[in-house]
Amino acid sequence: MAVYVNNIIINTGMTFQQGYTLEDVNTNGILNLNGYSIKSEMRKHPGSTTGITTFTSSIASAVGGQITIGLSTTQTASLKPGRYVYDVVLTDGSGVRDRVVEGMALVSQGATR
């Protein structure tokens, strides 16, 4: 699978949700996600041994190739403003893992509390 690069902005104290539709690079059609599981984490840098947070990750539509990642208001409130990296990894039924989305995550703190 190809890795889609997408940078995101997460506002502290706000709910965050991002959706993606994945494409099968062999057919140029929608990737069928039946039998897959999903996981997504954010870290300060790729080599960091500790994660900053784990996104709530779900397959929104297996036949439609749609996935979503998100953070609750409580989770974003605990984040320190700054730049981070994140990725989304799919695992098929036989345990093969593929990174399908990656990018920078900019955590921004607003003025209104």
Residue pairs with C-beta under 8 A, 6 or more apart in sequence:
1 22
1 24
1 25
1 31
1 90
1 98
1 99
1 100
2 23
2 25
2 100
3 99
3 100
3 101
3 102
4 20
4 22
4 100
4 101
4 102
5 101
5 102
5 103
6 18
6 20
6 101
6 102
6 103
7 103
7 104
7 105
7 106
8 16
8 18
8 86
8 103
8 104
8 105
8 106
9 105
9 106
9 108
10 16
10 71
10 76
10 79
10 105
10 106
10 107
10 108
11 76
11 107
11 108
11 109
11 110
12 76
12 77
12 79
12 81
12 107
12 108
12 109
12 110
13 73
13 76
13 77
13 109
13 110
13 113
14 73
14 76
14 110
15 70
15 71
15 72
15 73
15 76
16 70
16 71
16 76
17 68
17 69
17 70
17 71
18 68
18 69
18 70
19 60
19 66
19 67
19 68
20 66
20 67
20 68
20 88
20 100
20 101
21 30
21 64
21 65
21 66
22 30
22 31
22 33
22 65
22 66
22 67
22 100
23 29
23 30
23 31
23 65
24 30
24 31
24 32
24 65
30 63
30 64
30 65
31 65
32 62
32 63
32 65
33 59
33 61
33 62
33 63
33 65
33 67
33 90
34 62
34 63
35 92
35 93
36 59
36 62
36 90
36 91
36 92
36 93
37 90
37 91
38 57
38 58
38 59
38 67
38 88
38 89
38 90
38 91
39 54
39 57
39 88
39 89
39 91
40 54
40 55
40 57
40 69
40 86
40 87
40 88
40 89
40 101
41 51
41 52
41 53
41 54
41 55
41 86
41 87
42 51
42 52
42 53
42 54
42 55
42 84
42 85
42 86
42 105
43 50
43 51
43 52
43 84
43 85
43 86
44 52
44 82
44 84
44 85
45 85
46 85
52 79
52 84
53 71
53 75
53 78
53 79
55 69
55 70
55 71
55 86
55 88
56 69
56 70
56 71
56 72
57 67
57 68
57 69
57 88
58 67
58 68
59 66
59 67
60 66
60 67
60 68
67 88
67 90
67 100
67 101
69 86
69 88
76 107
79 107
80 107
81 107
81 108
81 109
82 106
82 107
83 104
83 105
83 106
83 107
84 104
84 105
84 106
84 107
85 102
85 103
85 104
85 105
86 102
86 103
86 104
86 105
87 99
87 101
87 102
87 103
88 99
88 100
88 101
88 102
89 97
89 98
89 99
89 100
90 97
90 98
90 100
91 97
91 98
92 98
